[in-house]
Amino acid sequence: MKILLDTHAMLWLVTGHRRLSKKAKSIFLDGGNTLLLSAVSGFEIAVKYSLGKLELSEEPASFIQKRIQANAVTVLPLRMEHAGRLASLPFHHRDPFDRLLVAQAMIEQVPILSADRALSAYDIERVW
């Protein structure tokens, strides 16, 4: 199964965070799944790091790249088609990063691995 990782899900998965669900961990460890990490998550991590809202063991670029390689994660680029989908999304969620992830999940027709229940208001499958 292909599945899009929400930014917090990726961070929690690679750090073994206590809020990580058993289901999320099993999806992450199942080698038959294709894990997608959006370029949007890279932007979100970099922004939160630069604002002092996120602590990392190293600079965001190397932190993200090492975790992508170590965990066989596939990068999902942000395309104009994804950005264009935002125009018709209802404002169930105000966070621009999460809204872009929702748009990508819709366009790519993949579920999103996320603890954020607000995403369930959209016409996507949220797994946690």
ZILIN-V456094 format. One record per residue. N is the residue number from 1. SS is DSSP state (A for helix, B for strand, O for the rest). PHI is phi in degrees with one decimal (none if undefined). Layout:
N/SS/PHI  N/SS/PHI
This chain:
1/O/none  2/B/-87.5  3/B/-147.0  4/B/-90.1  5/B/-87.4  6/O/-66.9  7/A/-56.0  8/A/-64.8  9/A/-62.4  10/A/-61.2  11/A/-62.5  12/A/-67.0  13/A/-64.9  14/A/-80.3  15/A/-108.1  16/O/66.6  17/O/-56.6  18/O/-65.7  19/O/-82.4  20/O/-67.1  21/O/-77.0  22/A/-63.5  23/A/-63.5  24/A/-60.9  25/A/-63.6  26/A/-67.6  27/A/-64.3  28/A/-63.2  29/A/-84.2  30/O/-75.8  31/O/-62.9  32/O/-80.4  33/O/-90.4  34/B/-102.3  35/B/-90.9  36/B/-108.2  37/B/-118.5  38/B/-71.3  39/A/-58.3  40/A/-57.6  41/A/-64.6  42/A/-61.7  43/A/-62.8  44/A/-62.8  45/A/-61.7  46/A/-62.8  47/A/-65.0  48/A/-64.6  49/A/-63.7  50/A/-67.2  51/O/-87.1  52/O/79.7  53/O/-93.1  54/O/-142.3  55/O/-99.4  56/O/-129.2  57/O/-74.7  58/O/-159.2  59/O/-57.1  60/A/-53.3  61/A/-59.3  62/A/-74.2  63/A/-58.3  64/A/-64.7  65/A/-60.1  66/A/-63.7  67/A/-71.7  68/A/-62.5  69/A/-67.5  70/A/-67.6  71/O/-115.6  72/O/50.7  73/O/-92.3  74/B/-99.3  75/B/-80.6  76/B/-102.1  77/O/-69.8  78/O/-85.6  79/O/-111.7  80/A/-59.2  81/A/-59.9  82/A/-65.9  83/A/-62.4  84/A/-63.6  85/A/-66.2  86/A/-59.7  87/A/-59.4  88/A/-105.4  89/O/-79.3  90/O/-68.1  91/O/-90.0  92/O/-67.4  93/O/-134.1  94/O/-95.8  95/O/-68.9  96/A/-63.8  97/A/-66.5  98/A/-65.7  99/A/-63.9  100/A/-66.0  101/A/-63.5  102/A/-61.6  103/A/-59.5  104/A/-64.3  105/A/-60.2  106/A/-66.2  107/A/-64.0  108/A/-81.9  109/O/55.3  110/O/-129.2  111/B/-72.0  112/B/-117.4  113/B/-88.8  114/O/-156.4  115/O/-84.3  116/O/-76.8  117/A/-65.8  118/A/-61.1  119/A/-69.3  120/A/-67.2  121/A/-72.0  122/O/-90.6  123/O/-82.7  124/O/-139.0  125/O/-94.7  126/B/-105.6  127/B/-114.9  128/O/-156.3
